[in-house]
Amino acid sequence: MRKRTLGLLLLLVLGFASRTFADEVIEGRLGPGALYRLVRPTNWNGSLLLYAHGYVPAAAPVALPAEADLFVALFGPRGYAIAFSSYSENGWAVKDGVQRTRQLLDIFAGRFGAPSRIYVGGASMGGLIAIKLLEDQPDLFAGALAACAASGGTRPQYDYMANTRALFDVLYPNVVLPGDAGSAPPGLDLTTAIVVPAAGAILGNPTGALTIASITQTPIPFSNPAQLVESITTALAGNAAAANDLVPNLPGSLYFDNTDITYSSPLLPPAVLAGINASVDRFTASRSALNYLDHYYQPTGDLRIPMVMLSMSLDPVVPGFHRLAYRNLVNAAGNGDRLVQRTVSRYGHCTFTPTEIATAFLDLVAWVEFGVKPLP
């Protein structure tokens, strides 16, 4: 989730053609410093899609999400209005993202009138924002589209990255990366300080990386050596970024807790696991920090509207355990009939084609409006 990748290359072709179909495009500010855009097409059918963008590094300037124009280009000509915004801040901004995305609805209704149906969608961290919105206020929304979503929750995502770092430090003791699983010096260049030395170490000793990928707590997504390197270095860089993007917003300074974790694997010899568990650094999180992560956000599975979830089979940023965790939550809550999950067989984060996105959303609409449930 280090960057928003959903369809960005496609925008080179689509550009801002979306405005060709717009009867009206309204831009403005909401909240402290957030930007928004409302697009109502000439042939508006009365439905609105609220879009929540994904993670942006905290140091990046606040800006409208470029990939949202893909949704406008795909669905504006079909009569759907689109509303999206930046957030007031970047980083892991689930709390602020929920507030700003919800505000969009009031601004849109005040400008154009109340929509007849409201769909909510989001990508990556934005998918988790969409889930919180629909779980908090299910009566507002008709359907949801979650793409490459961190749907298992904030804490599992950051635990995955921190566990990867803790295990890397055990298995590559001669590689000294800045900080540790629970902290990192401010102002790091993640590429030079984390990615390059870690990649070099893995290429020199792939056994350590394969050991990390074999451990239950670090389900590294890969199907070849290059993907193994990219997935592990992505997790390591994400963990280092969290120390500066996430921790300053938490009530307590340490958000990672592996005090009671016994690192396990059905593939590794007991002696190897015993050595790892005896050597790994242990961290104790503050309760207030963990409470914050759970509040922003741990899904409950209280899915009361139809959802189509679109995922990559091998996502180095938001691994597949998220979609499995969310499915289990929804099933446990008795809402499994409202969830359709589609997995694209591809390595990458949010690199869906326009056809895949359009098909998922239009199938969601057919489900909501005509009762035709999509196939997984």
N, C-alpha and C positions, 0 to 999 in steps of 0.2 A: 504493500500500500504506500510505498514511498512516492508514487506519482500516479496521476490519473492517466490511464492508457486507453480507456475505452474509445475505440474508433478514431484516435487522433490522426492516424495516417489517412483515414478515409476522408477527413476534413479537407485534405489537399485537393480532393476531387469535388466534394460537396460544397466546400467553402461556406459562404453565408447565403447560399441560394435560398435558405429558409425564409428570408425576408420577402422573397418574391411572392410568397403565398400569404403574407401577413396583411390582414386588414389594418391591424394596429399593433405596434411594438412599443411597450412602455418600459422605460428604465428609470431606476431611482435608487434610493438608499433606505435601508431599514436597520433598526437596531444601531448599536455603536459601530459604524464603519462598514457594514455589510452592503453589498450591491445586489440588485435584483433586476430581472428582466421578465416581462409578461408578453407572451405572443398569442394573439387571438387571430386565427385565420379568417379569411373572408367568408368561407363556408362553414363557420363554427357549428358543430353539431351539439353543443351544450356540454360536452365532456371536457374535463381538465386533467392533465397529467402534471402532478407535482414531482419534480426531480431533485434528489439530494446527491450532491457530488461526494467523491471519495477523499481520502487523505491527501493533504498537501503539507510539505515540511513547514514547520513553524516559522522558519526564517523567510519563507517566500512571501512576496507581496499578496495581499488580498485581491482577488480578481474573480470575475465570472468564470465558471467552468467552461472551457472551450468545447468539451465533448457534448455539452447540452445542445449545441446547435445541430448535432447529428439527429437527436430526437425530434427537433423542430423540422428538419428537412424530411425525415421519414414520415412523421405523423401530422404535421401541419396541413399538407395537401389533402389528407384524409378527413380533415375537419376538427382535429383535436387541438385545443389550446394547451400551451405549455407554460409552466412557471418554474423558474429556478433562480438560485441566488448563490453568491459566495456566502461565507459565514463571517462573523465579526472577527474571527481569529482562525489561524491555521493550526496544524498539529492534529492531535487526536481530539477533534472538536465535536464529539457526539452530543454533548449537552447543548452547545451553542447551535449546532446544526439542526437539532430538533426544534429549538425555539424559532430560528429563522425560517425554516421550511414551513412550520405551522403558520407563521405570520403571513407568508405568501398567500395563503388561502383568503385571509381577511382582506388583504390589499387587492387581490384579484376580484373578489366579490364586490368590494366597494367601487371598483372601476368598471366592471363589466356585468355585474349581477351574479347571483349565486349559480354555480354550475349545476346541471342536472345529475351528473355523476362525477366523482373525483377518484382518479387512480393515483396511487403513490408509487414511485419507483426510486431506486437508488443503486449505486455501484460501489462495491468495496465497502469502505466505512459508511458510505451513503446507504448501502443496503441495510446495515444495522440501524441507521437512523430511521429508515422507512419502517423497519420492523418495530422499533419503539413507538413510532407515531401510531401505527395501526393497532398495536397492543394497548396503548393508552387510550385511544379514541376510535374504537372500531366502527362506531356508527357514522363517522365522517366519510369513510372510504368504501368504494365499490369493489376494488380489486388492487392487487399489488404485484409489481414486477421487481424482483431482486436479482441483480446481476453480480456475479463474483463477490457475493456478500460475505462479510465477516459475521455470519449468522449464528455461529456458536457462541459469540459474546466477546467482550473486550478482554476479560481476564484470560480465557483460554488462548487468545491470540498472542498476548504478551508473555504468557507462560511458555508457549511454544518457542518463541524467539529467545527468551532468557534461558530455558533449558538447553537450547542448542548452544548458546555461548558457554554455559557451565560445563557441558560435556566436551566442547572444543578445547577448553582450557586444560581438561584432564588428559585428553588424547593427543594434544599437541603442546606438551609442556615446554618445548623449546621455542615456541612462537609467542612472543609477548605482545599482545594486543592492548591498546589503551583501556584502562578501566577493568571492569569485570561484568558478570551477568546482571549485577544490580546497579551499576553506575558507569558513567563515562565522562571524561573531561569535556568541558564546554568548547564549542568552536571547532570540533573535529571535521576534517575533510574525510568523509566516510570511505571514499574510494581509496585514497592513498593510505589512510591509517588502518582500515579494517579489511576492505575487499581484496586489495592487491596482496598483502602478506598472507591472508587466510587462503586465498586461491593458490598461491605458490606452495604453501604448506600441504594443501590437499593434493595437488598434482604430484608433489614429491612423495607423499605417503597416503594413497587413497584408502588404505585399510582403516585409518582412523575415521574418515568420512563415512565409509560403509558401516562402521560400528555405530556411529551416531544415527544413521538412517535405519538401523536395525532395532533401535530402542523404542519402546512403546510411546514414551513421552515426546519423542521427536520424529514424527512420521514424515520424513523429508520426501517431497515429491520429485521423482526423477525416473527416467527410463534409459539414460545413457550417461557416460562420465561427465560430459559438459553440463548437463542439467543438474547432476549431483553437485558440482562446484557452484553453479549459479544459485541453486536453492539454498545451500548452506550459507554462502556469503550474503545472500539476501536476508536471511534470518539474522545473521550476525550484525549486519548494518542496521537492520530494523531495531534490534535490541539496543545498539549504541544510540540511535536517534531517539529512542524512547526516554533515555536518561535526560535529554534536554527538551524534548517536545511534550512529554507526558508528565514527568515528575513535578515540574514547577506548578502545575495546576492541581496537584493532589494535596489533600490535607496532611499526609505524611510523606516522608521522602523516599521510602522504599516500598515498592509495589509488588515485588517478586518474593515468593515464599516457597522454598523447597525443603523446609525443615523435616517434613514427614514423608517426603517422596522416596520411595525405593525404586530406583531406575531398573526397568525390567525389559525382558525380550524373550520371545519364544525361540529365537535364532542363535543367541549367544551362549557360550558355555557359562555355567554358574561361577566359575573362578574369575572370568572376565568381568561379570556383573558385580561380583563381590569387590573386586579391585576398584571399579568405577565408583561404587557407592561409598567405599571407604575413603576415596581420594577427592571426590567432588566438593567444591566449596558449597557451604550451606548459608542460606539467607533467610532472615525472618522479617516479613513485611509488617508494616504498621496496619492495625485493624482499620483505621480510618481510610487508608489508601485502598485497601481491598474493598471496603464498602463503597467507595467512590467508583471503582471500576465496575462493580456489580450494578450500581445504580445507573451507570452510563456506558455499557448497558449489558445486562444479562437477560436474553429473551426467556420468556416463560412457556412459549408454545401456545399461547392463547390466541390462536389464529381463527378469527370469526368471518373472514372474507376470503374469496379465492386468491391464491398466490401462485404465480409461475416463477420458479427460481431457475436461473441460468448460470451454470458453472463451467469452469474448465476442468478437464480430468486431472491435469497436472499443473496446479497453480503454485508458483514459488512464493507468492506473497500471502495469499489466503488459502492455505492448504485444504485438501478435501475433508479433513475432519470437521470443518465447519458445517458443510451441507449434511453430513451424517448426524452431527450433534443436533442440528435444528430439526431434522426429520424425526429423530428420537423424541425431542421435546414436544413436537406437534402431535406425534402419535400417542405419547403418554398423556397428553391433555385431551385426547379423544377427538382431535381435529384433523386427522390424517386425510380425510376426504376433501379437504380444502387446499391441499398442497400438491402441486405437480412440479417435480424436479427434472430438469434436463441438463445433461452433462455433455459438453462438446469435447470430443477426443482431440485434445491439443495441449501443448505446453505453453504457458504464459499467463499473464494476469490481465483479464478483461479484454483480450484481443478477439472479440466477437466480430463477425461480419455484419453489415447492415441487414442482410437477409435473416440471419439468426436473431437479431434484435427485433426486427419488424415482425417476424413470425411469432416470436414469444409474446409480444404485446398484443397482436391482433388475435391470437388464440385466447389470450386472457380476456379480451373484450367479448369474443364469441361465447366464452364460458359465463361471463357476468350477464350479458344481455340476452343470450339465447339458450343458456343452460347446456351448451355443448362442451363438456369437459375435455381438455386437451389430453393427448397421449403424453406419457413421460418421454 
